[in-house]
Amino acid sequence: MIKYIELCVLFHQSGRFFMNIRLLLINFMLVITIQPSSLMGVQDGESCHNASVLSDRILSQMEIFARIATAVQFFYPGDEAKATDWEAFVASAMREIAEASSDDDSKILRRIFAGVAPALRINGERCAQESEFVSEKMIVWVQNGYIEEPDYDPEKSAYKRERVVIAASEGAEIAPYVTTYGDVAIEMPLAVYVDEKERSFPRVATLPAYDKMPEDLNDSYVCLSAATKVWGVFRHYFPYFDTIKVDWDGELPKLLLACKSGSEKHFFNTLRRSLTRFQDNHINLMNHSRDLPLYTVPVAFDLVQNSLTVIYKAEDDRSVISIADELIAIDGVSARELLSEKTLCSLRSDHRSDSEVALNYLIRREKDENVTLTLKNRAGELYSAVLKSSHHYGDISWPAEKAYSFEDMPLTQLVESGIHYVNLSKIKACDVKQIIEKLKDAKALVLDLRNYPVDFMGWWNFLSHVSTANLSSLPMFYHIPMAPDQKRTEIMAVPQEIEPASPQLSIPAVALSSKFSMSQNEHALGFIQSAKIPVVGERTFGINGNWTYIHFMGGYKSKEGFSVTFTGMELKQHDSSALIGVGIIPDIEVNRTVKGLRQGNDELLETAVSILRKEIKDQM
């Protein structure tokens, strides 16, 4: 079983202090699905683009403000910053910067931050001239990732973000954060004094007043607040900057510029393009489809042997299109050109973007529009078919993905004499004892992990029977941010092990993977690799770890808001190489083929059985 682990986290690089953080790792992996509202904001024939430009001076001021604001929001430990409505505050401050008549940037910034971070120094001068206060206690932020209060459950959340009171002797050893943004130098304390009521000092008499923010992303200042928040969370908490080389500082002005036009669609387009650079296949933009139509034709496509291929037809489709036909054009435009254009905003890694676009975004229209497809049939003949965009895209892409990965396979099956099949994607904890008993005379096993598991503890408990040694997870790490901009970050390993259980299945086995094996699948496959069980099939999705949510204006639960997700912890392969953007590479790579699709063959399962058949023969 996974247990509570008391983790003693070492903080700060000079004069360190210790804090115990209780991390509950039960149900460590969240169920990862791409929400139906996770849309790509580029319609057929439209490119990702930025809005018209801000003046250089105002843009520079806004960039500097955004960087200071997010540093203060996430790391300044005072009560004022904690109590601030940051979305409204940033929108109001952006308006003040745009309308300011003074050219004294530092004076404007000190005025803006005086009420939220009184101890902050900008170009050597403190924002608020409040009297000094010294006590025996200080308060600091303790966090192992980003999480917003509506999502936070201290007993269950994988990510913790809390202010903690410590001894002043410990807090005094924490150096302030000193840096320069453009021509503005800041010095920000990361620990401040508190009184006997744990009120922070220095403190201001009243919190700053700012206008109520309209719930409308078409408002440029609201959009600027959204851009600042999303950019800031990634800047301070995304754990893969050492692996994925992204000039994220360079993306900030692009996001701010996208707000100038007063069109939320332009902002979403730019945001998608910026986020795609991260190669994080857990990134999703949930915005109630405000930048892309919801409907598609009753046929699904994917790349098979590098061809855009029909992989699924809805039951109500009466067209002449056949499974495995090749898509050539959409309304007279090259399908491959459209695919290439849309991958720039796919929110997917380089190795997954083509497939993601083909399956989910290639054809997205308003309801019941006519779409003319040009295809090539089995004989190599071109033909046309006119279909209506009559189906919600999720009602086509999800069944297509399941059909491609043979989701309808049973829980268990005797494939041939002595060779048993177990569907680890469908196994539940309550099934394990009975299945182990059924396998007592088995000579070999096929373990299927091509589809997303229905029960974490199902495959976990089953795998305890396949090895006499403890099985190790893929290496997992929390990044503990001690200061803004990830300048002081502690790395904390979070190992998991599966202990062996009786009876043991000491027989040959192989595991199946697909290109849709993602997150929890890859977590399970990591244990299978630890058991020295070969993986047969397709390269996997390439991401694992708990989601982090960023919500703006109430997030995806609000009609006007939106949410962004990303992976908040770092995972690697067993050899310490990257998992993100790479995936698990099978020991024996077998991909679906056009011929196999047309004939309905499960080439991956057939290959696995062939391998096991030979092993059984060799043991005789």
PEURKA-V721775 format. One line per field, one symbol per residue. ss: DSSP state (h for helix, s for strand, l for the rest). A space follows every 10 residues. Layout:
ss: ???
This chain:
ss: llllssssss slllllssss ssslllllll lllllllsll llllllllll lllllhhhhh hhhhhhhhhh hhhhhlllhh hhhllhhhhh hhhhhhhhhl llllhhhhhh hhhlllllll ssllssllll llllllssss ssslllllhh hlllllllll ssssssshhh hlllllssss sllsssssll ssssllllls slllllllll lllllllllh hhhhhhhhhh hhhhhhhlll lllllllhhh hhhhhhhlll lllhhhhhhh hhhhhhllll lllsssllll llllssllss ssssllssss ssslllllll lllllsssss llsshhhhhh hhhhhllllh hhhhhhhhhh llllslllls ssssssllll lsssssssll sslhhhhhhh hhhhllllll lsssssllss ssslllllhh hhhhhhhhll lllsssssll lllllhhhhh hhhlllllll sslllsssss sllhhhllss ssslllssll lllllllsss sssllllllh hhhhhhhhhh lllsssslll llllllssss ssllhhhlll lsssssslls sslllllsll lllllllssl lllhhhhhhl llhhhhhhhh hhhhhhhhhl
